[in-house]
Amino acid sequence: MTAEIISGKEVSKEIYGEMGGEIQAFIDKHGIPPHLTVILVGEDPASQVYVRMKGKKAAKLGIGSDTIRLEAETPEEELLALIDKLNADDKVHGILVQLPLPKHINETNVLLRIDPAKDVDGFHPINVGKMLVGEDNLLLPCTPHGVQEMLVRSGTPIEGAHVVVVGRSNIVGKPVAAILVQKKPGANATVTIAHTRTKNMGDLCRQADILIVAAGVPEFVPGDWVRPGAVVIDVGVNRVDDETSEKGYKLVGDVNFDEAKEVASKISPVPGGVGPMTICMLMKNTLQAAKNQVGDP
């Protein structure tokens, strides 16, 4: 058996198609587009690529966006003052501070300073709390929400399924568990979180109907940890040396794809799986934040 591929590119394309009408309706009603402002501090190459991709996607969708670039030496107080200014700007609906930040800036201070209503990353403790209690129309963390959309739109049964999440980060592991355990459509799962102190992890993974891997270790999960017929979502993106590639490296996930695809019923690839969903959910959060701020249902 070779697994069906769950393509993040295809799922995001479907979601973007649905968003087009909603964005135009917002513009027609309010006279301005939903607007995202990204703050980039320093010149981290990967961050510059991500920010550029976000700007291109926003423009293609009709979402307003701008990027404020600050020198790496910018004092934390100056960055916080800029966030205060954006918080008070009614024309800015979403604020995203691109991570990582220079070492002299406290990331927690920065994330806490963003107005929760404009926190399109979904990381503010107020938004995390709303996620845990299951409020509607909230700003969910982008990557975990993207995982849920991939499962739902691939026709994967979630209700009553045993989901095993490998990884307990605040960015993926914990929030995806919180999302899938909710008493809501597209959730109602029984969720187990595995981590570095979990005993007999292979045995636990083999119990999963849905296996979500966000361990941050290249090809950490071998094929024999996957129960035959299980659905596998690989969140990891790792660069490993590859002498056969012109670039000298290749991207792999946290799952041994070649092994797992022969056991699973469905699997997400790396690249092209969860990655495209993160920007997609960021755009969706920007639209949702704009609706929330103007009182649209």
C-alpha positions as MATLAB code, in Angstrom:
seq = 'MTAEIISGKEVSKEIYGEMGGEIQAFIDKHGIPPHLTVILVGEDPASQVYVRMKGKKAAKLGIGSDTIRLEAETPEEELLALIDKLNADDKVHGILVQLPLPKHINETNVLLRIDPAKDVDGFHPINVGKMLVGEDNLLLPCTPHGVQEMLVRSGTPIEGAHVVVVGRSNIVGKPVAAILVQKKPGANATVTIAHTRTKNMGDLCRQADILIVAAGVPEFVPGDWVRPGAVVIDVGVNRVDDETSEKGYKLVGDVNFDEAKEVASKISPVPGGVGPMTICMLMKNTLQAAKNQVGDP';
ca = [
       0.000    0.000    0.000;
       1.245    3.466   -0.886;
      -0.310    6.299    1.077;
      -2.478    9.048   -0.378;
      -0.631   12.381   -0.287;
      -2.188   15.211    1.731;
      -0.878   18.249   -0.127;
      -0.709   21.510    1.777;
      -0.418   23.306   -1.553;
      -3.757   21.909   -2.718;
      -5.530   22.463    0.599;
      -4.300   26.049    0.837;
      -5.401   26.693   -2.750;
      -8.901   25.582   -1.785;
      -8.958   27.868    1.253;
      -7.641   30.850   -0.716;
     -10.452   30.311   -3.204;
     -13.004   30.545   -0.405;
     -11.369   33.627    1.085;
     -11.486   35.643   -2.132;
     -15.192   36.410   -1.904;
     -14.999   37.161    1.816;
     -12.161   39.639    1.332;
     -13.991   41.425   -1.460;
     -17.179   41.561    0.621;
     -15.198   43.139    3.479;
     -13.724   45.752    1.141;
     -17.129   46.536   -0.373;
     -18.683   46.976    3.056;
     -15.933   48.880    4.876;
     -14.022   50.626    2.086;
     -10.637   49.242    3.134;
      -9.046   45.795    2.883;
      -8.010   43.684    5.857;
      -4.481   44.852    6.613;
      -1.428   43.034    7.958;
       1.714   44.769    9.183;
       4.865   42.692    9.571;
       7.833   43.913   11.617;
      11.230   42.524   10.647;
      14.143   43.269   12.960;
      17.575   42.537   11.529;
      18.588   40.710    8.375;
      18.090   37.013    9.090;
      18.034   35.446    5.585;
      15.276   32.926    6.298;
      13.118   35.597    7.931;
      13.508   37.862    4.907;
      12.306   35.050    2.635;
       9.296   34.320    4.840;
       8.328   37.973    5.062;
       8.598   38.388    1.293;
       6.376   35.329    0.738;
       3.764   36.678    3.141;
       3.698   40.022    1.356;
       3.298   38.417   -2.071;
       0.454   36.192   -0.911;
      -1.360   39.081    0.775;
      -1.135   41.180   -2.400;
      -2.440   38.319   -4.518;
      -5.453   37.897   -2.220;
      -6.283   41.599   -1.978;
      -5.173   41.882    1.639;
      -3.317   45.066    2.445;
       0.165   44.531    3.848;
       3.338   46.361    4.646;
       6.665   45.440    6.184;
       8.470   47.667    8.651;
      12.183   46.860    8.643;
      14.286   47.764   11.670;
      18.024   47.541   12.195;
      19.288   44.587   14.228;
      20.565   47.044   16.858;
      17.107   48.563   17.411;
      16.463   48.913   21.181;
      13.642   46.837   22.618;
      11.914   49.999   23.850;
      11.773   51.346   20.292;
      10.190   48.128   19.023;
       7.610   48.144   21.821;
       6.750   51.780   21.061;
       6.187   50.855   17.404;
       3.842   48.027   18.429;
       1.910   50.475   20.626;
       1.495   52.759   17.619;
       0.212   49.913   15.438;
      -2.128   48.721   18.188;
      -3.770   52.154   18.126;
      -4.071   52.287   14.313;
      -7.592   51.283   13.263;
      -6.420   50.604    9.712;
      -4.034   47.872   10.882;
      -5.943   44.676   11.673;
      -3.062   42.244   12.134;
       0.428   42.620   13.586;
       3.170   40.043   13.192;
       6.673   40.402   14.585;
       8.884   38.008   12.637;
      10.884   35.661   14.828;
      13.645   35.077   15.756;
      14.535   38.461   17.218;
      18.039   39.715   18.037;
      19.288   38.382   21.380;
      19.017   41.714   23.194;
      15.228   41.812   22.634;
      12.984   39.747   24.912;
      10.550   37.854   22.659;
       8.019   37.403   25.479;
       7.854   41.147   26.119;
       7.242   41.729   22.429;
       4.528   39.083   22.015;
       2.723   40.301   25.139;
       2.743   43.886   23.839;
       0.681   43.058   20.716;
      -3.044   43.698   21.095;
      -4.623   40.204   21.336;
      -7.223   41.310   18.784;
      -4.393   41.906   16.275;
      -2.276   38.902   17.257;
      -2.508   37.006   13.957;
       0.132   34.509   15.119;
      -2.271   33.413   17.865;
       0.472   33.279   20.513;
      -0.745   35.876   23.020;
      -1.737   34.200   26.322;
      -5.250   35.632   26.008;
      -5.692   33.958   22.626;
      -4.145   30.740   23.938;
      -6.670   30.794   26.784;
      -9.543   31.364   24.371;
      -8.301   28.424   22.316;
      -8.267   26.176   25.371;
     -11.843   27.036   26.355;
     -13.012   26.700   22.751;
     -14.264   30.186   21.865;
     -15.453   30.858   18.320;
     -14.034   33.300   15.750;
     -10.682   33.420   17.495;
      -7.151   33.653   16.128;
      -5.696   30.156   16.273;
      -1.938   29.493   15.976;
      -1.284   29.184   12.258;
       0.584   25.892   11.915;
      -1.669   23.857   14.268;
      -4.782   25.278   12.615;
      -3.297   24.359    9.246;
      -2.831   20.770   10.436;
      -6.497   20.611   11.416;
      -7.570   21.952    8.024;
      -5.430   19.344    6.249;
      -7.085   16.561    8.222;
     -10.605   17.890    7.708;
     -10.245   18.638    4.005;
      -8.584   15.301    3.268;
     -11.657   13.561    4.653;
      -9.830   12.114    7.634;
     -12.237   11.074   10.440;
     -11.174   13.006   13.546;
     -14.097   12.521   15.918;
     -13.355    9.614   18.231;
      -9.915    9.037   16.678;
      -6.821    8.516   18.800;
      -4.395   11.283   17.888;
      -0.790   10.969   19.032;
       1.216   14.195   18.879;
       4.996   13.788   19.007;
       6.301   17.075   20.387;
       5.126   19.436   23.122;
       6.208   22.861   21.895;
       4.079   25.943   22.491;
       4.129   26.566   18.738;
       2.803   23.210   17.468;
       2.519   20.303   19.909;
       0.443   21.785   22.705;
      -1.869   23.934   20.554;
      -2.640   21.209   17.983;
      -3.599   18.919   20.872;
      -5.831   21.631   22.339;
      -7.514   22.260   18.977;
      -8.252   18.611   18.197;
      -9.631   17.772   21.642;
     -12.328   20.472   21.508;
     -16.008   19.564   21.510;
     -16.434   20.921   17.993;
     -16.674   19.808   14.366;
     -13.262   18.850   13.038;
     -12.158   17.815   16.517;
     -13.575   15.581   19.307;
     -10.456   13.418   19.207;
      -8.742   11.586   22.041;
      -5.284   13.136   22.175;
      -2.011   11.854   23.633;
       1.124   14.004   23.667;
       4.489   12.246   23.460;
       7.803   13.962   24.191;
      11.446   13.361   25.060;
      10.563   11.757   28.398;
       7.926    9.428   26.966;
       8.661    5.743   27.533;
       8.159    3.190   24.753;
       7.375    5.916   22.219;
       7.260    3.514   19.302;
       4.564    1.449   21.013;
       2.551    4.604   21.693;
       2.850    5.876   18.123;
       1.621    2.534   16.805;
      -1.647    3.111   18.691;
      -2.421    6.271   16.732;
      -5.183    6.590   14.182;
      -3.661   10.004   13.412;
       0.036   10.587   14.048;
       1.210   14.217   14.113;
       4.974   14.599   14.346;
       6.603   17.870   15.381;
       9.771   16.637   17.058;
      12.321   18.836   15.297;
      14.560   15.843   14.544;
      15.163   14.681   10.948;
      13.338   11.427   10.156;
      12.821   10.744   13.871;
       9.803    8.489   13.321;
      10.546    5.308   11.328;
       7.971    3.472    9.285;
       7.541    0.710   11.860;
       6.202    3.268   14.366;
       3.204    3.862   12.078;
       0.128    1.678   12.488;
      -1.011    0.230    9.144;
      -3.714    2.529    7.759;
      -2.913    5.458   10.055;
      -2.854    9.063    8.853;
       0.498   10.830    9.275;
       1.004   14.602    9.387;
       4.691   15.582    9.338;
       5.245   19.108   10.661;
       9.038   19.008   10.610;
      11.249   20.770    8.081;
      14.930   19.881    8.385;
      17.884   20.589    6.120;
      20.235   17.618    5.775;
      23.363   17.153    3.667;
      22.814   15.572    0.247;
      25.784   15.219   -2.076;
      23.496   14.248   -4.970;
      21.733   17.627   -4.864;
      23.033   20.703   -6.648;
      22.397   22.695   -3.480;
      24.291   20.170   -1.384;
      21.317   19.561    0.872;
      17.699   18.426    0.858;
      14.670   19.060    3.053;
      13.223   16.197    5.053;
      10.548   15.935    7.694;
      10.486   14.413   11.158;
       9.114   11.172    9.657;
      10.966    8.745    7.420;
       8.683    9.418    4.466;
       9.809    6.555    2.235;
       9.129    4.015    4.981;
       5.952    5.569    6.360;
       4.221    6.014    2.994;
       4.205    2.219    2.551;
       2.293    1.772    5.822;
       0.060    4.817    6.268;
      -3.221    5.414    4.463;
      -2.487    9.145    4.094;
       0.642   11.200    4.675;
       1.787   14.808    4.246;
       5.071   15.346    2.362;
       8.022   17.588    3.153;
       8.240   20.009    1.460;
       4.746   20.806    0.202;
       2.811   19.573    3.216;
       2.250   21.621    6.346;
       4.567   24.451    5.210;
       2.177   26.185    2.775;
      -0.606   25.979    5.353;
       1.144   28.270    7.812;
       1.019   31.309    5.521;
      -2.492   30.337    4.448;
      -3.732   30.374    8.054;
      -1.938   33.683    8.639;
      -3.979   35.206    5.804;
      -7.138   33.633    7.220;
      -6.340   35.063   10.663;
      -5.806   38.522    9.185;
      -9.257   38.379    7.622;
     -10.775   37.061   10.845;
      -9.061   39.745   12.927;
     -10.408   42.445   10.607;
     -13.933   41.024   10.881;
     -13.710   40.821   14.657;
     -12.528   44.430   14.964;
     -15.379   45.860   12.895;
     -18.019   43.604   14.425;
     -18.708   41.443   11.375;
     -20.012   37.934   12.125;
];
